[in-house]
Amino acid sequence: MEEKLVARLEAAISRLEARSGALSTRNLPGDASDAPKDASIAAYEDFMEKSVGRLSAAAQKIGGKVLEVTDVLKEAFSVQKDLLIKMKQTQKPDMTSLAEFLKPLNEVIAKANAYTEGRRTEFFNHFKAVADGLTALAWLAYLGKDCGMSLPIAHVEESWQMAEFYNNKILVEYKTKDPNHIEWAKALKEVYLPGLRDYIKSFYPLGPVWNATGVTAPLPSAPSKAAPSTAPPARAPSSAPAPSPPPSTSLLTSDSSSSRPKEGVAAVFQEISSGKSVTSGLRKVTNDMKTKNRADRSGVVSEKEQKTSSPSFSKAGPPKLELQMGRKWVVENQIGRKNLVIDDCDSRQSVYVFACKDSVLQINGKVNNITIDKCTKMGIVFTDVVAACEIVNCNAVEVQCRGSAPTISIDNTGGCQLYLSNGSLEASIATAKSSEVNVLVPAAGPDGDWAEHALPQQYIHSFKDGHFVTSSVSHSGG
């Protein structure tokens, strides 16, 4: 009887030891896939399956480059899931360690930003909407109220505001052309609002949750110094392993081979690595965005003689004014030309004005779309536009509409004088990240002067009756 009791006790002890060993093995820090899944990870997978899955399905219908950049977005959200799992095994890092921890996410977002570089393509608005929206994933870098970032929920909402400008352009452009693009744009918004925002609100409203007893976050790998001789030095068997080689492309240091300022999450991680305020570098100000050396404002856009600028303004290539493929007028690198004219155009064609300075362009006739990009002290006079007139990354420009224009958008522009005709007073004017925007409208009488209206660039937000009320700042004085 005693022997049977001892045997049963030994069997029970063996089962307990086996179960304890299995639990210890599962709790060992290792790959993200070894971590036990909890409610927050399960909810994230459900969010990806619904919101990101809907966006991917819409991209499948479009295909091409839109599908490619959507796959990059999907990859970024998958990497974020892996990082959320690893956070549950890792102690809260300092800023230097955080940059290394978030490096996989930074590299994926850099791939999305690469789609927006170079000349604007047919799907530029799609690329910008994806790239700017992915800055929302920088909420993972929130380390507390003193880190310089907004709280995660507010950060996601602010990041989507940058992307929404381009997402709205897609909705306008494809409203009557292709419902698949409309579906894609709506699905992209739902990924962030309410998707990611509501997920963070449920599980991480005060920021990422780290493991106080977990492993230490990795430090950046220091590049090894060049050896004095070509032969590698001898190493004892017990010596420490050699440091890992530096990454092939660095997004976390200022030694990048690209002269283009970093934007979005790449800039966040660069600031983390340098030890400065986490979000102080989110939006870089380039020379073409500075509002200085502006020409004195005068009346309607004219061809009055002005000082010709230095020919070194544009080094992109020779000046162009040509019709490409019968559909697109290209005006590039024109400097000091006051008599540029496009006469032979129709409503199926678009006009793209790029890197021009101290020049005046007249567009006689109706065109589908007009885009003015990276121009300085440029005057544009057009008759009618079917879709929209877009002013992007410009400085001190004057634009006059003699006929009708349903939509006028002004983005990243410092100093814009916009003249509307009686036929274009119904135009919808959208501004983003722009300053000194003035709209002049004709007077009621035939002999009256133009009436100038400054569009607000400062706002006051007040919390009333359970929600925020936004009003523009008005200045008055004698």
Secondary structure, DSSP 8 states (H G I E B T S, - for coil): -HHHHHHHHHHHHHHHHHHHHHHHHHHS---GGGS---HHHHHHHHHIIIIIHHHHHHHHHH-HHHHHHHHHHHHHHHHHHHHHHHHTTB----HHHHHHHTHHHHHHHHHHHHTTSSS--TTHHHHHHHHHHGGGGGGGG---TTSS---HHHHHHHHHHHHHHHHHHHHHHTTTT-HHHHHHHHHHHHIIIIIIHHHHHHH-TTS----TTSB------------SSSS-----TTS--------SS-SSSS--S--S---HHHHHHHHHHHTS-TTTTSS---GGG---S-----SS----------GGG--S-S-EEEEETTTEEEEES-BS-S-EEE-S--TT-EEEEES-BS-EEEEEEEEEEEEEES-BS-EEEEEEEEEEEEEES-EEEEEEESS--SEEEEES-EEEEEE--GGGTT-EEEEES-EEEEEEE--SSTT---EEEE----EEEEEETTEEEEEE------
